[in-house]
Amino acid sequence: MSVAVGLLVTLEVQPGKEDDVEEFLDAGRSLVGEEPATVAWFAVKLGPTTFAIVDFFPDDAGRTAHLQGKVGQALGEKADELFAKAPDIVQLDVLASKLP
């Protein structure tokens, strides 16, 4: 499957909530597994209180389905509890890729 679009979601965590965010992101992996159009999904730690989600889709419909899906809903529900500010969501256009 090829990818054409993606998302970069940067998360600034409230102090003391880092472990909670790691657990939240780990739990999100199983939700994303139910999304056939999510080709690749990564949760990463960029710094002590900065995390990110990077994911890729074959088209805009897949990206929209993901944003409106269970992970997007869970992110919205937990935002005030876990994050110092609203998640920064950037839509990406894929120029080149290598997938297994």
C-alpha positions in Angstrom: 0.0 0.0 0.0 1.3 3.5 -0.8 1.0 6.6 1.2 0.2 10.1 0.0 -0.7 12.1 3.1 0.0 12.1 6.8 -0.3 13.9 10.1 2.3 15.3 12.6 0.6 15.8 16.0 2.9 17.5 18.5 1.9 17.1 22.2 3.3 19.3 25.0 2.6 17.4 28.2 1.7 18.9 31.6 4.5 18.4 34.1 4.1 15.1 36.0 1.9 13.6 33.3 4.6 12.1 31.2 4.0 8.5 32.3 0.2 8.9 31.7 0.9 10.1 28.2 3.1 7.2 27.4 0.4 4.8 28.6 -2.2 6.8 26.6 -0.1 6.5 23.4 0.6 2.8 24.0 -3.2 2.2 24.3 -3.8 4.2 21.1 -1.8 1.7 19.1 -4.6 -0.9 19.5 -7.2 1.6 18.4 -5.2 2.5 15.3 -4.9 -1.2 14.5 -8.6 -1.2 13.7 -8.2 1.5 11.1 -7.5 -0.1 7.7 -6.5 3.2 6.1 -3.8 4.0 8.7 -0.8 2.5 6.9 1.8 3.6 9.5 1.5 5.1 12.9 4.2 6.1 15.3 4.2 7.6 18.8 7.5 9.2 19.7 9.1 11.2 22.5 10.9 14.4 21.3 12.0 15.6 24.7 11.2 15.4 28.4 7.7 16.8 28.0 7.2 16.8 24.2 5.7 13.9 22.4 4.4 13.4 18.9 2.3 11.1 16.8 3.2 10.7 13.1 0.9 8.7 10.9 0.4 8.1 7.2 -2.6 7.3 4.9 -3.2 6.5 1.2 -5.5 9.5 0.7 -7.4 12.3 2.4 -10.4 10.1 3.1 -8.2 7.8 5.2 -6.7 10.8 7.1 -10.1 12.2 7.7 -11.4 8.9 9.0 -8.5 8.7 11.4 -9.1 12.2 12.7 -12.7 11.4 13.3 -12.0 8.0 14.7 -11.4 6.6 18.2 -7.9 7.9 18.6 -8.9 11.5 17.6 -11.8 11.3 20.0 -9.7 10.0 22.9 -7.1 12.7 22.2 -9.8 15.4 22.5 -11.3 13.8 25.7 -7.9 13.7 27.4 -6.5 17.0 26.1 -7.2 19.1 29.2 -6.1 16.4 31.6 -2.8 15.5 30.0 -1.6 18.4 27.8 -0.2 21.9 28.6 -1.8 23.2 25.4 -4.0 22.0 22.6 -2.3 19.4 20.3 -0.6 21.0 17.3 -1.9 19.1 14.2 -0.1 19.5 10.9 -1.3 17.9 7.7 1.5 16.4 5.6 1.8 15.6 1.9 4.2 12.7 1.3 6.8 13.3 -1.4 8.6 10.0 -1.1 8.3 6.9 1.1 9.7 3.5 1.7 7.4 0.9 3.4 8.1 -2.8 4.1 
